[in-house]
Each structure stands twice: as C-alpha cells, then as structure tokens.
C-alpha cells in the first residue's frame, strides 16, 4: 500500500479539511474547528518508522462474557461455566467457545489478554472512557480518545482524515456520561470523522468509501449486516490511508441483540447472543483479519478488540450475566503483535486475575506503542496543565510484542 510520506511527523496534524474528505466520501462527516492546545513535548513523540502504521479499534459495546467466549471454565459448576463448550483452535495452547468457530481457525493470528480489570463503577460509560482513553474524566476534563491523539500527532494522509468512527458514535448506554469517543481537551478539531450512513447500504460513488466497488463475494464474506460491512469499510479506509478507525459493534445496549446479556428486555439473552450476535461478529472479525493478512496489511495494522468490562461469573435468575469489572478478556492482532499468545490468567471461575492483571492504561499504551507513539509524551491541556498520554506507570503489554 502506498501512502504519502510522513512530513514533520513529530508535529500536530495540519490541513485535512472537511472539503478534502467530502471529495473522497459522501457518507458525511462532522465539522472541524480550531484546536485550543498544542503538544508540550513533540520532540521524540513519534517514531519515524511508524508512517504506515494504523489501528482498527473494534469496541464490543455491551461487553462480551469472558466465560462464554475466550476464557471458558468447563470444570466450573454449571451456573458458572454456562451452556457452551470449549473447542480446539489452530493453536494447541488455546481453546475458545464453540460460538466462535471462525475465530478458532485464526488463533495463531491473535493474542488474548485474559486478565483485564478496572475498579471504576460497573456502568458502560465509565468502561468506555477507561478503555478508549486510559483514564476517567475528572473535574470536567475529558481525556482524548486514542485515535484523536493519533490524529493530533500524525495527521491525515492521502486527503483523508486520520481518525474515522464507524458506523456512528455510541449513543445511550444508561449512564449519561461521556463515552470517551471524542477529542476531549484537544478540541473539536481532532474529533473523529463520523460516517453518518449505515455501512451496509450503497454509500457513494467515491472510491474510498463506496462498498459497491468491492466484489459481491468479498462483501458476502464479511457478512451483509452493519458490523460486517463496517469491518469491510474499515479495511478500505486503512488501505487508502486512514490511520485510525474506531468500529463500534453496536451503538446502544437497548432493544437490539448486543453483548449486554442480562437475560431480560430491553437487553439480550444468552440464546440471542449465540444465534445472532456471535455469528455476525465471528464472520466479520475473521474476514477482516484474513483480508488484512492476504493483502499484506496485517503487520502494519493493529486490530484491537476491546470492551468496557466482562460479565459476572454466576448466571443470574433471568439466565443471563450482569456487569463485572474485575476480570475479562481483550485481544489483539497485527501491528507488531505476535499471534497465538495468552497474557494473564483468571481464577477457576473467571472472576479475578490470578496472574498478570492488566489495567486500561496498559491497553491504551499498547495501542500507542504499536502506532509508534512514545507513551511517555505529555500533552498540554486546560489551564496549562500537562497530561501524559497514559497515567504514570502504565506500560504497553510487552509480552504481546
């Protein structure tokens, strides 16, 4: 893939205008304003070898159950282990749930982190903030999304924005707090571009975002649904120069089948997760990883599959699982990550980390490291306060590299 060279790679971005992007995509985008702040430390902030690096952050809104996906506990009591069985993968050291059979064929491409945790309240919005920015909003100061930070330092290329969000930003998830999907104190100039049309429909005749340019066989390979077509659009955008794509699997947790399996309306049942959510997700994710690999893009594109928390080990009275912040699984592929690894270990019922607990700041630091950003860099925020990209002590998950 060919991109423009990195010019002044250690300075904030300049000059991807609304008009520039609309000439490439008629999906629509939010407007740009003037940024209020400049970086405190730009020298050394960006590794010059990172020009072609990109990230696709898949945010699994609603929070998948670790016990029903990537951290099975077949020897636990039934009320803990749930209804699904583990299956073998193409990596003899990894087993995952039977509801993700296509993932099982790719276990040598991704690596699991089975010991994520945080201590914030078990509400979606708090987890969204933590996992996408590395910290909670405090005293009216909102930390920028990792993709907005990438845009600030790298800027756009090929007349495309640096950061695009698909298919649209998160909406109501119950907490009435910021979801952490904007530029925060960096200013609205660094907010992500929003593609305001459902990615499963014909979008425009503009090449970068026109999915009708793809052979129908490829579109069907990803799945003819919102998530699958958003995965395909993410690949197209990265292929043409977008540095960071945030892809929300869902935009709310209410009145549609999502990962939020409380077991009763307006939420989702475990059965609906098995029959609707998991097949859609399994197909879209596996097609994305295979396609990136076949096109020679996976080595330079980090695919980070994140969630705001996990689910309770014990199945509730409605046959579902509730929110649980003490332990869950995230996973990564590409972008310098070594596939087929497992970092961390949970206890016998998937409730708490037993080995190598991983906090949200370490997840975000891992993304920055993969992109070539120095995670020790400071940003200048409101009232001339300095903010590190990640909180003190947070390091990338080195075992993944």
Buried (B, 14 or more C-beta within 10 A) or exposed (E): BEBEEBEEBBBBBEEBEBEBBBEBBBBBBBEBEEBEBEBBBBEEBBBEEBBBBBBBBBBBBBBBBBBBBBBBBEEBEEEBBBEBEBBEBEBEEBBBBBBBBBBBBBBBBBBBBBBBBBEBBBBBBBBBBBBBBBBBBEEEBBBBBBBBBBBBBBBBBBBBBBBBBBBBBBEEBEBEBBBBBBBBBBBBBBBBBBBEBBBBEEBBEBEBBBBEEBEEEBBEBBBEBBBBBBBBBBBBBBBBBBBBBBBBBBBBBBEBBBBBBBBEEEBBBBBBBBEBBBBBBBBBBBBBBBBBBEEEBBBBBBBBBBBBBBBBBBBBEBBBBBBBBBBBBBBBBBBBBEBBBBBBBBBEBBBBBBEBBBBBBBBBBBBBBBBBBBBBBBBBBBEEEEBBBBBEEBEBBEBBB
